[in-house]
Amino acid sequence: MIWPVWKLFYLGGIIIGSWQGAPPETLRVVTVCEALESRLSYNGKPVAVLGRFTQTGEGMYLDEECALRLRTKDFTWPNAIWVEFDKQYRQEMRTAVDSNSLRDALRRIMVNTHLNREEDSWIVASGRFETSAQLEVISSADGKTIRGAGYGHLNVAPAQLLVQSRDNIQHISAAEAEQLIKAGK
């Protein structure tokens, strides 16, 4: 049996394409403020988020100083995204970030948000963005104190980023950020 030539090319393309591996798609980088402002459109989707690195004994956050503040009743949410390591998260993840959008995001974030200490850094984390359509708050027993029922330690963040491993996180020092920006001029 003689196969038509197009079938051979088609089959050869599949074999060669899978053997070489397709080039990874890059993620466009958004800042914490941009992710929170459009949080419902990012919900459930892979995204790369740039923010100031904040770590506590309980975990890590990305944060930024934003003009817009999310409010639920009398509670004002912090401009923060909790970073959650989820080894069960097995969806194929694009981890490569677009260098031009990273440079642009650094320019935008550095206008209002600053690294306070020498050891502070920016991080860009790639993962699946999660938030709730309705951000809930909890009243304490006294009925006066209200706190968020969101993500992370004490549920204070209005969103979280599920990452597979530390490979999905890139630390950028202040000096590296300046170099990246200058390289793009």
N, C-alpha and C positions, 0 to 999 in steps of 0.2 A: 504494500500500500504506500503510495506517495502522498506525503502531506503537502498541502498548499504552502507556498513560501511564506505567506503572511502568518500562518500558524507557527512556523519555526521562529520567525522574528519575535512574535508575541511571547512564546514560551521562553525564548532566549532572554528577552527583556525582563521577564519576571524572575528568572533564575539569577541573572546578573544583578538586577536591582536589589533582590533580597540578599544576595551574597555581599554586595558592596555596602548595603544599608543606605537608606535614604538620608539626605542631610537633615539634621534636626531643625525643626522650625524654631524660630526665635520668638520670645515673648516681648511685647512692648512693655516698658517699665512705666508704672504710674506711681504717684506719691500716695502717702497715707490719706491726705486730704482728698485727693481725686478719687481714691477707692471708696472712701466713706461717703463722699457726695453722690457717687453713682453706685452705691453698694448693692442695690437690688439688681442692677444690670450685670454686675460681676458675680452675683450669688451662684455658687455651684460650678463656676468656671475656673480654668487655670489662669493665673495672673502672676506677674512679678511686681512686687510692691517695694518701694524705696522708703525708708524711714530712719529716724534716729534710733539707735540700738539702746534699749533699756532692759536690763536684766535684774530680776529679783531672785531670792532664794527659791521661789516657786516656778519660775520660768522666764520667758522673754516676750517683750512687746516691741513693736515698731510704733513710734509716735512722731507727731509733727504739730507745729503751731498752726492752726487753721483759723481763718476768718469765720467760717461757718461752723456752728456747734450743733450737734444733734441733741434734741430735747425730747423727753417723754414726761409728760405732766410737769412736775417741778424738778425733775432730775436732769442735769446736764451731763452728757456722756463725755468721757475724755476722748481726745483725738488719738486713739490707740487701737492697734490691731494685735491680738494675741497670736503668738506663733506656737502651733501645736504640732508636735512630732507624732505622726500616726503611721506606725509600721503596717497597719492593716490596709492603708490606702495604697492600692495596687494599680490604679489607673495610670496609663502611660503618661509621664510628665515631661513636658518640654522644660528643660532647665536652662537652656542657653537664652541669654537676654540680648536684646538688640542694643548694641553699643551706642548708637546715635540717640535712641530714646532714653538710655541711662544717663548720658551726658546732659540731655535736655532736662530730665527729671532732677538731676543734681543742681542745675542752674535754678530751677523753680523752687526747690525745697530750701536752698541756702539763703533765699531772700528773707524768710521769716523765722527759720529754725536754725539754731546754732548748736554746735558741739560745745558743751560747757567745760569739759575737762580734757586734758591731753590724751587720756586713755579712751575717751568716747570715740565712737565710729558710726558711720552710716552702715546700714545693711540693706541689701536687696535680697528678698526671699521669694522663691518661686513655689507656688502650691495652689491648692484649690481654695478659693475664697468662700467663706460661709458667713451668713448673717441671717437675721430673722426679719420677715416683712414687718412685723409689729414688735418693736423693742419693748420689752416688759420691764416694769419696776416693781420692787417689793417694799412695802411699808413695814417698819419695825413694830414691835408690840406697843410702843408708846404712841404710834400713829403719826409721829412727827418726822422721823428719819426715813428718808427714801433712798434706796440704792438700786443700781441696775441689776438686772437678771440676764446678763449677757454671757460673755466668754472669758476664760482665763481665771486667774486667781481672784477670788471673791466676786467673780462674774462681772467685772467692771468694764470690759471692752465691748463695744457694739458689734464687733466682727472678729473672726479668726481666720488664720491662714494655715491650712493643713499641709505640712511638708513631709516628705518621705524620710529625709536624712539631712545631716549637716551639709551634704553635697549641694543641697538646694539653697544654701545661704552663702552669700559673699559679703565679707566685711570690707569696708572701704574707709580708710583713715582720712583725716582732713587733708593731709598732704597728697594722698592718692586722688582724692576728689578734685583738688586744684589742678593736678597734672592732667586728669581726664578732660576737664573743661578747657584747659589751655591747648591740649592736643586737637580739640575740635574747632578751634578758631581759624 
